[in-house]
């Protein structure tokens, strides 16, 4: 099974411009992500997909594989497909790794890759919600999973709604939050990038709902490992604190 790992690294960001180049303990964020991803035992190749010459040069300078892509992509999924079309080699699957998670564990990538058997169309990871605050945070996307370990729905709201209970839902039911890694079978990646924006996607601002609404299946694996994404300069300060204090 040949799997291409792609790290989308967009320069423009409303909350944190030039985020991939941000300094994180003497290394850029994108370099830390790249280093972690290349430790995965499952990936055939790893490449950064960017839309900016400064990021392109930076990745090239530290010896990373990088591909220049268009600026107008709406999502990382679209950027991944452009990279796939430019590759001279054929891949069975593509794994999209967020470019703002510098502490991504290679074990998480390998866990996701374990779901890729040729039949799996799409796959992602989830982690059990630990507390009520996580459950009610709209920035943490929640996932409902069926008995076949497939995603039924993604939402920024706590789902399912626990009728008759005002609080303490996490002790009544196993809730899961979404971990932002995606695996796409190569032919499915081509198909989903041609789909029109769906009604549920508009409502929740979650592109994976477009795939579900059009009948695609998303396999799910549960990770026990936490992630630490960086969306704002304040998040970067927390990441630096984590970096200084981790063993």
TORMIKOL-258563 format. One record per residue (C-alpha): x, y, z; residue in one letter; residue number from 0. Coordinates in Angstrom, 2 decimals. Example, Ala and Ser with C-alpha at 12.3 -4.5 7.8 and 13.67 -1.06 7.14 Angstrom:
BEGIN
east->12.30 north->-4.50 up->7.80 residuo->a num->0
east->13.67 north->-1.06 up->7.14 residuo->s num->1
//
This chain:
BEGIN
east->0.00 north->0.00 up->0.00 residuo->x num->0
east->1.53 north->3.30 up->-1.11 residuo->x num->1
east->0.49 north->6.24 up->1.05 residuo->x num->2
east->1.36 north->9.87 up->0.39 residuo->x num->3
east->1.48 north->12.11 up->3.45 residuo->x num->4
east->0.66 north->15.75 up->2.64 residuo->x num->5
east->1.02 north->18.68 up->5.03 residuo->x num->6
east->-0.97 north->21.71 up->3.78 residuo->x num->7
east->0.78 north->24.93 up->4.85 residuo->x num->8
east->-1.13 north->28.06 up->3.87 residuo->x num->9
east->0.50 north->31.46 up->4.42 residuo->x num->10
east->-2.58 north->33.64 up->4.81 residuo->x num->11
east->-4.58 north->33.32 up->8.01 residuo->x num->12
east->-6.99 north->35.80 up->9.58 residuo->x num->13
east->-6.08 north->34.83 up->13.13 residuo->x num->14
east->-2.39 north->34.02 up->12.60 residuo->x num->15
east->-0.70 north->35.17 up->9.35 residuo->x num->16
east->2.46 north->33.26 up->8.30 residuo->x num->17
east->1.69 north->30.64 up->10.94 residuo->x num->18
east->3.79 north->27.82 up->9.37 residuo->x num->19
east->6.91 north->29.99 up->9.74 residuo->x num->20
east->6.29 north->30.88 up->13.39 residuo->x num->21
east->9.24 north->30.14 up->15.67 residuo->x num->22
east->8.64 north->27.32 up->18.10 residuo->x num->23
east->11.67 north->26.69 up->20.24 residuo->x num->24
east->14.39 north->27.42 up->17.64 residuo->x num->25
east->12.49 north->25.62 up->14.88 residuo->x num->26
east->9.62 north->26.73 up->12.68 residuo->x num->27
east->6.24 north->25.17 up->13.21 residuo->x num->28
east->6.24 north->23.57 up->9.76 residuo->x num->29
east->9.66 north->22.01 up->10.36 residuo->x num->30
east->8.47 north->20.47 up->13.61 residuo->x num->31
east->5.38 north->19.06 up->11.90 residuo->x num->32
east->7.46 north->17.71 up->9.02 residuo->x num->33
east->9.95 north->16.07 up->11.37 residuo->x num->34
east->7.18 north->14.33 up->13.32 residuo->x num->35
east->5.38 north->13.15 up->10.20 residuo->x num->36
east->8.51 north->11.64 up->8.64 residuo->x num->37
east->8.82 north->9.38 up->11.72 residuo->x num->38
east->5.69 north->7.52 up->10.60 residuo->x num->39
east->6.39 north->3.95 up->9.46 residuo->x num->40
east->3.38 north->3.90 up->7.14 residuo->x num->41
east->4.03 north->6.76 up->4.72 residuo->x num->42
east->5.73 north->6.14 up->1.39 residuo->x num->43
east->6.48 north->9.84 up->0.92 residuo->x num->44
east->5.88 north->13.12 up->2.78 residuo->x num->45
east->5.43 north->16.49 up->1.12 residuo->x num->46
east->4.48 north->20.01 up->2.24 residuo->x num->47
east->1.82 north->21.71 up->0.10 residuo->x num->48
east->2.08 north->25.48 up->0.25 residuo->x num->49
east->0.83 north->28.55 up->-1.61 residuo->x num->50
east->3.67 north->30.92 up->-0.74 residuo->x num->51
east->7.27 north->31.20 up->-1.97 residuo->x num->52
east->8.63 north->32.00 up->1.49 residuo->x num->53
east->7.29 north->28.74 up->2.93 residuo->x num->54
east->8.44 north->26.89 up->-0.19 residuo->x num->55
east->12.00 north->28.19 up->0.22 residuo->x num->56
east->12.04 north->27.51 up->3.96 residuo->x num->57
east->11.00 north->23.87 up->3.53 residuo->x num->58
east->13.49 north->23.40 up->0.69 residuo->x num->59
east->16.26 north->24.92 up->2.82 residuo->x num->60
east->15.78 north->22.42 up->5.64 residuo->x num->61
east->15.72 north->19.55 up->3.12 residuo->x num->62
east->11.99 north->18.86 up->3.05 residuo->x num->63
east->9.89 north->17.86 up->0.05 residuo->x num->64
east->7.59 north->20.72 up->-0.97 residuo->x num->65
east->5.08 north->21.49 up->-3.71 residuo->x num->66
east->3.79 north->24.92 up->-4.74 residuo->x num->67
east->0.01 north->25.00 up->-5.06 residuo->x num->68
east->-2.63 north->27.57 up->-5.99 residuo->x num->69
east->-3.64 north->30.29 up->-3.52 residuo->x num->70
east->-7.38 north->29.97 up->-4.06 residuo->x num->71
east->-8.03 north->26.55 up->-2.55 residuo->x num->72
east->-10.94 north->26.59 up->-0.11 residuo->x num->73
east->-9.69 north->23.63 up->1.94 residuo->x num->74
east->-6.68 north->21.46 up->2.67 residuo->x num->75
east->-8.47 north->18.63 up->0.88 residuo->x num->76
east->-8.45 north->20.59 up->-2.38 residuo->x num->77
east->-4.78 north->21.42 up->-1.89 residuo->x num->78
east->-4.01 north->17.73 up->-1.32 residuo->x num->79
east->-5.68 north->16.78 up->-4.58 residuo->x num->80
east->-3.64 north->19.30 up->-6.53 residuo->x num->81
east->-0.44 north->17.80 up->-5.09 residuo->x num->82
east->-1.61 north->14.29 up->-5.97 residuo->x num->83
east->-2.23 north->15.31 up->-9.60 residuo->x num->84
east->1.31 north->16.69 up->-9.84 residuo->x num->85
east->3.02 north->13.58 up->-8.46 residuo->x num->86
east->4.77 north->11.38 up->-11.01 residuo->x num->87
east->4.25 north->8.28 up->-8.85 residuo->x num->88
east->0.93 north->6.55 up->-8.17 residuo->x num->89
east->-0.40 north->6.35 up->-4.62 residuo->x num->90
east->-3.25 north->4.27 up->-3.21 residuo->x num->91
east->-4.09 north->6.72 up->-0.42 residuo->x num->92
east->-3.36 north->10.26 up->0.70 residuo->x num->93
east->-3.18 north->11.27 up->4.37 residuo->x num->94
east->-3.77 north->14.96 up->5.12 residuo->x num->95
east->-1.81 north->16.05 up->8.21 residuo->x num->96
east->-2.56 north->19.47 up->9.70 residuo->x num->97
east->0.34 north->21.89 up->9.34 residuo->x num->98
east->-0.38 north->23.51 up->12.71 residuo->x num->99
east->0.08 north->20.46 up->14.97 residuo->x num->100
east->3.84 north->20.44 up->15.70 residuo->x num->101
east->3.57 north->17.63 up->18.26 residuo->x num->102
east->1.59 north->15.21 up->16.09 residuo->x num->103
east->2.51 north->11.67 up->17.11 residuo->x num->104
east->3.69 north->9.38 up->14.30 residuo->x num->105
east->1.76 north->6.61 up->16.07 residuo->x num->106
east->-1.47 north->8.46 up->15.28 residuo->x num->107
east->-0.60 north->8.51 up->11.59 residuo->x num->108
east->0.21 north->4.80 up->11.70 residuo->x num->109
east->-3.09 north->4.09 up->13.49 residuo->x num->110
east->-4.98 north->5.91 up->10.76 residuo->x num->111
east->-3.01 north->4.06 up->8.07 residuo->x num->112
east->-4.02 north->0.73 up->9.64 residuo->x num->113
east->-7.58 north->1.38 up->8.42 residuo->x num->114
east->-6.50 north->1.64 up->4.79 residuo->x num->115
east->-7.15 north->-1.73 up->3.18 residuo->x num->116
east->-8.13 north->-0.72 up->-0.35 residuo->x num->117
east->-11.84 north->-0.83 up->0.48 residuo->x num->118
east->-11.85 north->2.09 up->2.91 residuo->x num->119
east->-12.96 north->5.27 up->1.14 residuo->x num->120
east->-12.14 north->7.82 up->3.82 residuo->x num->121
east->-10.83 north->7.59 up->7.37 residuo->x num->122
east->-10.11 north->9.77 up->10.38 residuo->x num->123
east->-9.35 north->9.64 up->14.11 residuo->x num->124
east->-11.33 north->10.46 up->17.24 residuo->x num->125
east->-10.54 north->10.75 up->20.94 residuo->x num->126
east->-12.86 north->10.35 up->23.88 residuo->x num->127
east->-14.07 north->13.63 up->25.36 residuo->x num->128
east->-12.67 north->14.04 up->28.87 residuo->x num->129
east->-14.87 north->16.73 up->30.38 residuo->x num->130
east->-17.99 north->18.83 up->29.99 residuo->x num->131
east->-16.00 north->21.88 up->28.92 residuo->x num->132
east->-14.62 north->20.04 up->25.90 residuo->x num->133
east->-18.07 north->18.76 up->25.07 residuo->x num->134
east->-19.63 north->22.23 up->24.94 residuo->x num->135
east->-16.71 north->23.94 up->23.17 residuo->x num->136
east->-17.83 north->24.71 up->19.57 residuo->x num->137
east->-14.22 north->24.77 up->18.42 residuo->x num->138
east->-13.89 north->21.08 up->19.27 residuo->x num->139
east->-15.80 north->19.06 up->16.70 residuo->x num->140
east->-17.73 north->16.08 up->18.05 residuo->x num->141
east->-18.37 north->12.83 up->16.18 residuo->x num->142
east->-21.16 north->10.25 up->16.38 residuo->x num->143
east->-20.00 north->6.75 up->15.41 residuo->x num->144
east->-22.02 north->3.69 up->14.39 residuo->x num->145
east->-21.39 north->0.04 up->15.32 residuo->x num->146
east->-19.24 north->-0.43 up->12.21 residuo->x num->147
east->-16.79 north->2.22 up->13.42 residuo->x num->148
east->-17.97 north->4.70 up->10.78 residuo->x num->149
east->-18.77 north->8.36 up->11.33 residuo->x num->150
east->-22.49 north->9.11 up->11.27 residuo->x num->151
east->-22.25 north->12.87 up->11.84 residuo->x num->152
east->-19.86 north->15.64 up->12.88 residuo->x num->153
east->-21.03 north->18.65 up->14.87 residuo->x num->154
east->-19.79 north->21.60 up->16.85 residuo->x num->155
east->-22.65 north->20.91 up->19.27 residuo->x num->156
east->-22.69 north->18.12 up->21.87 residuo->x num->157
east->-24.31 north->15.13 up->20.18 residuo->x num->158
east->-26.26 north->13.12 up->21.06 residuo->x num->159
east->-28.40 north->15.36 up->23.24 residuo->x num->160
east->-28.89 north->13.69 up->26.64 residuo->x num->161
east->-32.54 north->14.22 up->27.41 residuo->x num->162
east->-33.43 north->14.68 up->31.07 residuo->x num->163
east->-29.91 north->15.66 up->32.12 residuo->x num->164
east->-28.87 north->19.27 up->32.46 residuo->x num->165
east->-25.14 north->18.61 up->33.00 residuo->x num->166
east->-22.56 north->15.85 up->33.43 residuo->x num->167
east->-23.27 north->14.30 up->30.03 residuo->x num->168
east->-19.75 north->12.89 up->29.72 residuo->x num->169
east->-20.52 north->10.48 up->32.56 residuo->x num->170
east->-23.74 north->9.31 up->30.90 residuo->x num->171
east->-22.37 north->8.48 up->27.46 residuo->x num->172
east->-19.10 north->8.05 up->25.52 residuo->x num->173
east->-18.65 north->11.25 up->23.53 residuo->x num->174
east->-15.85 north->11.64 up->20.98 residuo->x num->175
east->-14.04 north->14.64 up->19.57 residuo->x num->176
east->-12.55 north->14.74 up->16.09 residuo->x num->177
east->-8.78 north->14.62 up->15.56 residuo->x num->178
east->-7.98 north->16.47 up->12.33 residuo->x num->179
east->-6.24 north->13.78 up->10.32 residuo->x num->180
east->-7.88 north->12.61 up->7.09 residuo->x num->181
east->-7.10 north->9.67 up->4.86 residuo->x num->182
east->-8.51 north->9.56 up->1.33 residuo->x num->183
east->-8.41 north->6.74 up->-1.18 residuo->x num->184
east->-6.89 north->8.34 up->-4.28 residuo->x num->185
east->-9.95 north->7.90 up->-6.50 residuo->x num->186
east->-12.28 north->9.12 up->-3.75 residuo->x num->187
east->-10.16 north->12.23 up->-3.23 residuo->x num->188
east->-10.73 north->13.12 up->-6.87 residuo->x num->189
east->-14.49 north->12.62 up->-6.48 residuo->x num->190
east->-15.03 north->14.60 up->-3.29 residuo->x num->191
east->-13.15 north->17.64 up->-4.56 residuo->x num->192
east->-15.70 north->17.96 up->-7.34 residuo->x num->193
east->-18.72 north->17.96 up->-5.00 residuo->x num->194
east->-20.73 north->21.11 up->-4.40 residuo->x num->195
east->-20.89 north->22.62 up->-0.93 residuo->x num->196
east->-23.72 north->20.92 up->0.99 residuo->x num->197
east->-26.39 north->22.30 up->3.31 residuo->x num->198
east->-25.00 north->20.59 up->6.44 residuo->x num->199
east->-21.50 north->21.74 up->5.58 residuo->x num->200
east->-22.70 north->25.35 up->5.38 residuo->x num->201
east->-24.48 north->25.08 up->8.71 residuo->x num->202
east->-21.56 north->23.59 up->10.68 residuo->x num->203
east->-18.67 north->24.88 up->8.52 residuo->x num->204
east->-17.29 north->21.33 up->8.34 residuo->x num->205
east->-16.32 north->19.99 up->4.92 residuo->x num->206
east->-16.55 north->16.32 up->5.96 residuo->x num->207
east->-20.32 north->16.69 up->6.20 residuo->x num->208
east->-20.35 north->17.21 up->2.43 residuo->x num->209
east->-18.88 north->13.73 up->2.03 residuo->x num->210
east->-21.39 north->12.12 up->4.37 residuo->x num->211
east->-24.29 north->13.96 up->2.77 residuo->x num->212
east->-23.23 north->12.53 up->-0.60 residuo->x num->213
east->-23.10 north->8.95 up->0.70 residuo->x num->214
east->-19.38 north->8.42 up->1.33 residuo->x num->215
east->-18.28 north->6.37 up->4.33 residuo->x num->216
east->-15.68 north->7.59 up->6.81 residuo->x num->217
east->-13.97 north->4.88 up->8.88 residuo->x num->218
east->-12.94 north->5.87 up->12.38 residuo->x num->219
east->-10.20 north->4.74 up->14.76 residuo->x num->220
east->-9.92 north->5.88 up->18.38 residuo->x num->221
east->-6.63 north->7.30 up->19.61 residuo->x num->222
east->-5.63 north->7.67 up->23.24 residuo->x num->223
east->-3.12 north->10.41 up->22.41 residuo->x num->224
east->-3.93 north->14.10 up->22.72 residuo->x num->225
east->-3.09 north->16.68 up->20.08 residuo->x num->226
east->-2.09 north->20.32 up->20.43 residuo->x num->227
east->-3.18 north->22.45 up->17.48 residuo->x num->228
east->-2.08 north->26.07 up->17.07 residuo->x num->229
east->-4.68 north->28.45 up->15.65 residuo->x num->230
east->-3.69 north->31.76 up->17.27 residuo->x num->231
east->-0.61 north->33.52 up->18.70 residuo->x num->232
east->-2.03 north->32.70 up->22.15 residuo->x num->233
east->-1.98 north->29.01 up->21.25 residuo->x num->234
east->1.68 north->29.41 up->20.28 residuo->x num->235
east->2.47 north->30.68 up->23.78 residuo->x num->236
east->0.83 north->27.58 up->25.24 residuo->x num->237
east->2.82 north->25.38 up->22.87 residuo->x num->238
east->6.07 north->27.04 up->23.93 residuo->x num->239
east->5.13 north->26.42 up->27.56 residuo->x num->240
east->4.43 north->22.78 up->26.75 residuo->x num->241
east->7.74 north->22.46 up->24.90 residuo->x num->242
east->9.71 north->23.87 up->27.83 residuo->x num->243
east->8.04 north->21.65 up->30.40 residuo->x num->244
east->7.63 north->18.31 up->28.66 residuo->x num->245
east->9.91 north->15.48 up->29.74 residuo->x num->246
//
